[in-house]
Amino acid sequence: MEINRLLSDPDNVEIVRDQVAGILALELENQYNLALEDEDLKKPEDYKVKVYIENDEPWAVQDEENPFPAINVSFDHYTIDTDDGSKDRIINALYYIDCYTSGNYDGEGLAGRVAKIKSMKVARLVRNILQAANYRYLKLRGIVNSQSITECNSGVIKDPAGAVKVGVQRIKLEVELFEDSPQIERDNLEIMDFTCRTTTGEVLLNIDEEYEEE
C-alpha cells in the first residue's frame, strides 16, 4: 500500500459545483428581497427561486406545495487538458444549470408559453449572476482558471405530477480548473456558506442561523 491516508477530501470538480450552487442561492435570496421592496413589481414571488444540487426532479419534493421556480446544478463530465505527470492537471469541466418554472392557462396566455417565458427570466438571473465581474473565478482563485456560459437550450415539458406545463432552460457552464492528487493548497478561497439537505439536494443558506444536519 502506497497511500496511507483516508481519501476523504472532495475533488475540485465537486467543490466548484457546490460553489456555483451556493453563489446562486445567496444572490437569488438577495434578488427576492429586492423584489419585495419594489412596489411596482407585480409578482415578486417569481424571484423566490429554490436551488438544488444533483436533483433532476425538484418538483418531486413532497413537502412543497409549489416547488417552482427551481434551479438544479449538476456535474456532467470533465476532460483532462494537460497531464504531464506532475501533480497539477488542468481540467475542463461541464456543468448543467437547469431552470424550471411552471405555467397554466391564464390572462397571459397558454400554459406552455407562460412556463417558457418564466423560465427564460430565471435563466436571465443565472446568467447575470455568474457572469458578473466579481464571480469571474467563482471566488475560487487558485482552483478556477476561467468560467463561462457557452450555451442555453430551451424546452417545455408536462409536469408529471399534474396538468401544468414546466418550462426548462438548460444552461451549460464550462469551467477550467486545476485538479491534483494530493490536494493543492487553497489560498484566497471564499467558499459559500450553505447547508445541503441530502434527501432532496436543496441548497439552504446558512447565514443568520445554524441548521442541524438531517
Secondary structure as the mmCIF struct_conf table of DSSP 4:
data_model
#
loop_
_struct_conf.conf_type_id
_struct_conf.id
_struct_conf.beg_label_comp_id
_struct_conf.beg_label_asym_id
_struct_conf.beg_label_seq_id
_struct_conf.end_label_comp_id
_struct_conf.end_label_asym_id
_struct_conf.end_label_seq_id
BEND BEND1 ARG A 5 ARG A 5
BEND BEND2 ASP A 9 ASP A 9
HELX_LH_PP_P HELX_LH_PP_P1 PRO A 10 ASP A 11
HELX_RH_AL_P HELX_RH_AL_P1 ASN A 12 GLU A 37
TURN_TY1_P TURN_TY1_P1 GLU A 39 ASP A 40
BEND BEND3 LYS A 42 LYS A 42
HELX_RH_3T_P HELX_RH_3T_P1 PRO A 44 TYR A 47
STRN STRN1 LYS A 50 ILE A 53
BEND BEND4 GLU A 54 GLU A 54
BEND BEND5 ASP A 56 ASP A 56
HELX_RH_3T_P HELX_RH_3T_P2 PRO A 58 ALA A 60
TURN_TY1_P TURN_TY1_P2 GLN A 62 ASP A 63
BEND BEND6 GLU A 65 GLU A 65
BEND BEND7 PRO A 69 PRO A 69
STRN STRN2 ALA A 70 THR A 82
BEND BEND8 ASP A 84 LYS A 87
STRN STRN3 ASP A 88 GLY A 103
BEND BEND9 TYR A 105 TYR A 105
STRN STRN4 ASP A 106 ASP A 106
TURN_TY1_P TURN_TY1_P3 GLY A 107 GLU A 108
STRN STRN5 GLY A 109 GLY A 109
HELX_RH_AL_P HELX_RH_AL_P2 ALA A 111 LEU A 130
TURN_TY1_P TURN_TY1_P4 GLN A 131 GLN A 131
BEND BEND10 ALA A 132 ALA A 132
HELX_RH_3T_P HELX_RH_3T_P3 ALA A 133 TYR A 135
TURN_TY1_P TURN_TY1_P5 ARG A 136 LYS A 139
STRN STRN6 LEU A 140 LEU A 140
TURN_TY1_P TURN_TY1_P6 ARG A 141 ILE A 143
STRN STRN7 VAL A 144 LYS A 158
TURN_TY1_P TURN_TY1_P7 PRO A 160 ALA A 161
BEND BEND11 GLY A 162 VAL A 164
STRN STRN8 LYS A 165 ASP A 180
BEND BEND12 SER A 181 PRO A 182
HELX_LH_PP_P HELX_LH_PP_P2 GLN A 183 GLU A 185
BEND BEND13 ASN A 188 ASN A 188
STRN STRN9 LEU A 189 LEU A 189
STRN STRN10 PHE A 194 CYS A 196
TURN_TY1_P TURN_TY1_P8 THR A 198 THR A 200
STRN STRN11 GLU A 202 GLU A 202
STRN STRN12 VAL A 203 LEU A 205
BEND BEND14 ILE A 207 GLU A 209
HELX_LH_PP_P HELX_LH_PP_P3 GLU A 210 GLU A 213
#
